Amino acid sequence: MATAVRVSDLLLKEARLVSSVENRSVTGQIEYWAKIGKCAEENPDLTFNLIKDILLGLEELEQGEVSEYRFG
């Protein structure tokens, strides 16, 4: 369910700029930042790159892009 949310003019301006570089909508960019921020807050010991890799892995799993891991 979508809900309108007010954000500061500065956040909106920054989201517009970055979203054009990242090929996301402004809304998508703000949602991405919120998802990363939520994960970082819940897992303060993880780096940004590790959080991105985990989210990528979860998305691959959700889309059925899985393969068996072989040790050694």
Backbone as CSV, one residue per row, in Angstrom:
resi,resn,N_x,N_y,N_z,CA_x,CA_y,CA_z,C_x,C_y,C_z
1,MET,0.838,-1.170,0.000,0.000,0.000,0.000,0.888,1.239,0.000
2,ALA,0.717,2.093,-0.968,1.498,3.322,-1.070,0.905,4.400,-0.183
3,THR,1.784,5.163,0.437,1.377,6.264,1.297,2.259,7.456,0.981
4,ALA,1.674,8.622,0.874,2.445,9.843,0.634,3.218,10.199,1.899
5,VAL,4.485,10.555,1.713,5.350,10.924,2.826,6.055,12.218,2.467
6,ARG,6.126,13.124,3.417,6.837,14.381,3.183,8.314,14.178,3.472
7,VAL,9.146,14.675,2.582,10.590,14.664,2.787,11.101,16.083,2.569
8,SER,12.263,16.354,3.097,12.826,17.695,2.965,13.172,17.983,1.507
9,ASP,13.223,19.258,1.181,13.595,19.665,-0.172,15.018,19.208,-0.494
10,LEU,15.909,19.245,0.502,17.290,18.829,0.281,17.368,17.336,-0.050
11,LEU,16.643,16.499,0.707,16.640,15.063,0.425,16.080,14.797,-0.963
12,LEU,15.024,15.468,-1.316,14.421,15.293,-2.638,15.395,15.700,-3.742
13,LYS,16.097,16.813,-3.540,17.075,17.284,-4.521,18.196,16.264,-4.681
14,GLU,18.727,15.758,-3.565,19.799,14.769,-3.617,19.323,13.466,-4.259
15,ALA,18.107,13.049,-3.937,17.556,11.818,-4.517,17.378,11.961,-6.021
16,ARG,16.953,13.121,-6.476,16.800,13.361,-7.925,18.138,13.227,-8.634
17,LEU,19.166,13.816,-8.035,20.494,13.784,-8.644,21.027,12.351,-8.712
18,VAL,21.016,11.657,-7.589,21.572,10.308,-7.533,20.717,9.325,-8.330
19,SER,19.410,9.495,-8.302,18.536,8.558,-9.016,18.795,8.580,-10.516
20,SER,19.151,9.739,-11.051,19.429,9.806,-12.494,20.711,9.055,-12.830
21,VAL,21.678,9.078,-11.940,22.938,8.352,-12.157,22.731,6.851,-11.974
22,GLU,21.923,6.470,-10.998,21.697,5.061,-10.662,20.563,4.425,-11.463
23,ASN,19.948,5.186,-12.359,18.827,4.695,-13.177,17.667,4.178,-12.334
24,ARG,17.335,4.922,-11.293,16.186,4.609,-10.457,15.230,5.803,-10.496
25,SER,13.988,5.549,-10.122,13.075,6.667,-9.919,13.471,7.368,-8.622
26,VAL,12.997,8.573,-8.425,13.285,9.289,-7.180,12.748,8.488,-6.000
27,THR,11.541,7.983,-6.139,10.958,7.152,-5.075,11.804,5.910,-4.844
28,GLY,12.222,5.271,-5.919,13.061,4.079,-5.801,14.375,4.372,-5.096
29,GLN,14.959,5.541,-5.370,16.219,5.913,-4.732,16.032,6.098,-3.230
30,ILE,14.967,6.777,-2.843,14.704,6.999,-1.420,14.402,5.668,-0.735
31,GLU,13.662,4.783,-1.397,13.390,3.453,-0.823,14.687,2.664,-0.666
32,TYR,15.584,2.771,-1.644,16.874,2.089,-1.572,17.676,2.597,-0.369
33,TRP,17.760,3.915,-0.229,18.485,4.477,0.916,17.858,4.028,2.234
34,ALA,16.545,3.969,2.286,15.864,3.542,3.516,16.179,2.081,3.825
35,LYS,16.179,1.229,2.803,16.475,-0.193,3.008,17.904,-0.390,3.511
36,ILE,18.859,0.308,2.880,20.261,0.222,3.292,20.411,0.760,4.717
37,GLY,19.797,1.874,4.989,19.880,2.477,6.325,19.281,1.593,7.402
38,LYS,18.160,0.959,7.103,17.522,0.052,8.055,18.438,-1.127,8.358
39,CYS,19.011,-1.706,7.316,19.943,-2.836,7.508,21.165,-2.404,8.310
40,ALA,21.705,-1.228,8.007,22.884,-0.736,8.720,22.573,-0.485,10.192
41,GLU,21.404,0.040,10.464,21.014,0.297,11.852,20.819,-1.005,12.622
42,GLU,20.263,-2.009,11.976,20.034,-3.303,12.626,21.314,-4.129,12.739
43,ASN,22.319,-3.826,11.905,23.569,-4.595,11.862,24.758,-3.629,11.812
44,PRO,25.042,-2.939,12.905,26.054,-1.878,12.879,27.478,-2.358,12.573
45,ASP,27.737,-3.647,12.685,29.080,-4.152,12.413,29.323,-4.457,10.939
46,LEU,28.285,-4.416,10.116,28.429,-4.738,8.701,28.818,-3.490,7.906
47,THR,29.664,-3.700,6.894,30.025,-2.599,6.009,28.924,-2.381,4.975
48,PHE,28.968,-1.228,4.343,28.004,-0.909,3.294,28.060,-1.948,2.182
49,ASN,29.269,-2.293,1.738,29.401,-3.265,0.649,28.875,-4.636,1.042
50,LEU,29.084,-5.040,2.279,28.564,-6.329,2.725,27.036,-6.308,2.757
51,ILE,26.461,-5.211,3.202,24.996,-5.081,3.205,24.463,-5.179,1.778
52,LYS,25.108,-4.493,0.828,24.673,-4.567,-0.568,24.770,-5.994,-1.093
53,ASP,25.858,-6.697,-0.770,26.020,-8.081,-1.228,24.955,-8.998,-0.632
54,ILE,24.628,-8.792,0.629,23.589,-9.603,1.273,22.237,-9.350,0.611
55,LEU,21.912,-8.074,0.371,20.638,-7.747,-0.280,20.587,-8.314,-1.690
56,LEU,21.713,-8.287,-2.399,21.775,-8.883,-3.732,21.538,-10.383,-3.660
57,GLY,22.174,-11.048,-2.692,21.987,-12.482,-2.518,20.551,-12.837,-2.192
58,LEU,19.915,-12.042,-1.340,18.510,-12.294,-1.004,17.617,-12.132,-2.226
59,GLU,17.912,-11.128,-3.047,17.118,-10.914,-4.263,17.322,-12.058,-5.245
60,GLU,18.557,-12.538,-5.393,18.818,-13.681,-6.263,18.057,-14.911,-5.778
61,LEU,18.057,-15.121,-4.483,17.331,-16.255,-3.900,15.844,-16.140,-4.184
62,GLU,15.309,-14.945,-4.018,13.878,-14.721,-4.256,13.503,-14.951,-5.717
63,GLN,14.432,-14.674,-6.627,14.167,-14.849,-8.056,14.558,-16.231,-8.558
64,GLY,14.960,-17.102,-7.657,15.282,-18.462,-8.036,16.666,-18.637,-8.643
65,GLU,17.511,-17.632,-8.534,18.868,-17.688,-9.078,19.803,-18.290,-8.030
66,VAL,19.678,-19.595,-7.812,20.482,-20.248,-6.782,21.256,-21.412,-7.384
67,SER,22.372,-21.704,-6.737,23.155,-22.877,-7.122,23.779,-23.441,-5.853
68,GLU,24.076,-24.699,-5.889,24.651,-25.361,-4.723,26.091,-24.898,-4.530
69,TYR,26.458,-24.603,-3.290,27.823,-24.204,-2.980,28.639,-25.446,-2.675
70,ARG,29.788,-25.548,-3.282,30.668,-26.691,-3.043,31.910,-26.211,-2.316
71,PHE,32.170,-26.812,-1.174,33.351,-26.463,-0.384,34.596,-27.090,-0.996
72,GLY,35.720,-26.364,-0.904,37.013,-26.911,-1.322,37.154,-26.918,-2.754
